[in-house]
């Protein structure tokens, strides 16, 4: 048997080693495929990063746990992760179809349905997570699920159904293939064991034949041939006997057919005795088992009076004695249990009656304490509400006190500012009055200057007339000098000089006249400006006077406001002090009420727990009573 197990383990170990070698090759191909995708879609972080990480996980696991189930499960998980990687690289849900191509590889390589568990879990988690994301409104994940504008429950169920159906089919086929493989290994191991035994027997026969032939060195060769033929016939007989024996033992041992026996009529001699011995051995084994089965059947029907009466020896007799002793002990135990059940039934009846009365009393106490606790809670709530209101009033009073202080400060500042404003306005009125007087004087000077410029213009007109007369006289003198001839030449020169002086005077007079005209124009404009300024100064004086009057009124009102503010401030301080004392008193009452409510609540909680405990005790008593009744009814089914 050890040889069979070692052979099976060795064969499975060889298959697992070959499986891991093929899995490693497949994962390397998937890794290279991811790198190839990266060159086209520029997804190196996924292709080289995630792909290398996945491959490294499997290789490390394979080195640490060689030929173990965990290595094959990690390989399945890594393959599923590669499908998710390809999904991210190719922007589409290709792994739902891709695993159909991987499934035959699983069937051929793994021969183990357990490796589908991580693979199926990863696919299910992936589908469900994307479905939830799309349902939450993240439509960008829709392209990873299906090429449709909308994801419906039917579409999701269809895709998940395909995935689950494929996984179940693959797992079932792999499981069946695993069973067949293990069965073949077991049959091959058994056959190898039988062949080894036959070979040992044939070797022994050959040794015997060799000893016989070695006694007569000169025996005829025909004797050797006859012995070889005898050995072959002997081997055939042994083979037939072993096959028949194996069949009978398999039917009796594996199939449970204890009526199976070897044929004795077609055998003679030792073989007939061997077949009879095997049949007797089967009879010896089958008869006790049949009677034990009968006793067990009666035991299952509640009949404990039967015993095993077959005479036996050795360990079988010891087994029968132990079974009979166990049946006797079981009868005694059940009798004691029946008596105990009756006693428990009576006790539980009394317990139920007492617990019912205690439950009623406890309920009344719990109700009374509950009402007290409820009243205390309501009172505490009212006090807390009152405390909250007073606290709010106190806060408002303090805020009002601060506001009154601010108003008082503002009133003081306003009164002070009003006084300063009156002083400033008085100064402004005086300044504007001075400006008004200066403007009047300036206007008078401008008017006087205008008159002087007009007088200058009149003088210039006179000078122009004189210049014209002088020029005319010079012309006449020149004419007279020309008439006088040589004697009048000097007079002509003087007349020419006079003419030049007259022309120069006329030119200067024209320039002065132009300047005077410009001055008159400027004086006229200045006069207009000063007149306008004088009007505005007069208006400013009037406005300033009115402002002075208004500021005087404001100053009086500010002083009255300051007086009222001081009165309100005093009253507010007194109210705040009184409200503070009331709030302190309410806090003391609230603390006492909280302690009382807490105590009442604790008592009510204890009463409720006691009531709940009594109800639970009552239920347990009823359950025990019911169980005792059921046990009594069950004990009636036994025949002791």
Secondary structure as the mmCIF struct_conf table of DSSP 4:
data_model
#
loop_
_struct_conf.conf_type_id
_struct_conf.id
_struct_conf.beg_label_comp_id
_struct_conf.beg_label_asym_id
_struct_conf.beg_label_seq_id
_struct_conf.end_label_comp_id
_struct_conf.end_label_asym_id
_struct_conf.end_label_seq_id
HELX_RH_AL_P HELX_RH_AL_P1 UNK A 2 UNK A 41
HELX_RH_AL_P HELX_RH_AL_P2 UNK A 44 UNK A 44
HELX_RH_PI_P HELX_RH_PI_P1 UNK A 45 UNK A 50
HELX_RH_AL_P HELX_RH_AL_P3 UNK A 51 UNK A 64
BEND BEND1 UNK A 65 UNK A 65
TURN_TY1_P TURN_TY1_P1 UNK A 66 UNK A 67
HELX_RH_AL_P HELX_RH_AL_P4 UNK A 69 UNK A 90
TURN_TY1_P TURN_TY1_P2 UNK A 91 UNK A 91
BEND BEND2 UNK A 92 UNK A 92
HELX_RH_AL_P HELX_RH_AL_P5 UNK A 95 UNK A 109
TURN_TY1_P TURN_TY1_P3 UNK A 110 UNK A 110
HELX_RH_3T_P HELX_RH_3T_P1 UNK A 113 UNK A 115
HELX_RH_AL_P HELX_RH_AL_P6 UNK A 116 UNK A 135
TURN_TY1_P TURN_TY1_P4 UNK A 136 UNK A 137
HELX_RH_3T_P HELX_RH_3T_P2 UNK A 139 UNK A 144
TURN_TY1_P TURN_TY1_P5 UNK A 145 UNK A 145
BEND BEND3 UNK A 147 UNK A 149
HELX_RH_AL_P HELX_RH_AL_P7 UNK A 153 UNK A 214
TURN_TY1_P TURN_TY1_P6 UNK A 215 UNK A 215
TURN_TY1_P TURN_TY1_P7 UNK A 217 UNK A 218
HELX_RH_AL_P HELX_RH_AL_P8 UNK A 221 UNK A 253
TURN_TY1_P TURN_TY1_P8 UNK A 254 UNK A 254
BEND BEND4 UNK A 255 UNK A 255
TURN_TY1_P TURN_TY1_P9 UNK A 258 UNK A 259
TURN_TY1_P TURN_TY1_P10 UNK A 265 UNK A 266
HELX_RH_AL_P HELX_RH_AL_P9 UNK A 269 UNK A 300
TURN_TY1_P TURN_TY1_P11 UNK A 301 UNK A 302
STRN STRN1 UNK A 303 UNK A 303
HELX_RH_AL_P HELX_RH_AL_P10 UNK A 314 UNK A 484
HELX_RH_3T_P HELX_RH_3T_P3 UNK A 485 UNK A 488
HELX_RH_AL_P HELX_RH_AL_P11 UNK A 489 UNK A 635
TURN_TY1_P TURN_TY1_P12 UNK A 636 UNK A 637
BEND BEND5 UNK A 638 UNK A 638
STRN STRN2 UNK A 639 UNK A 639
#
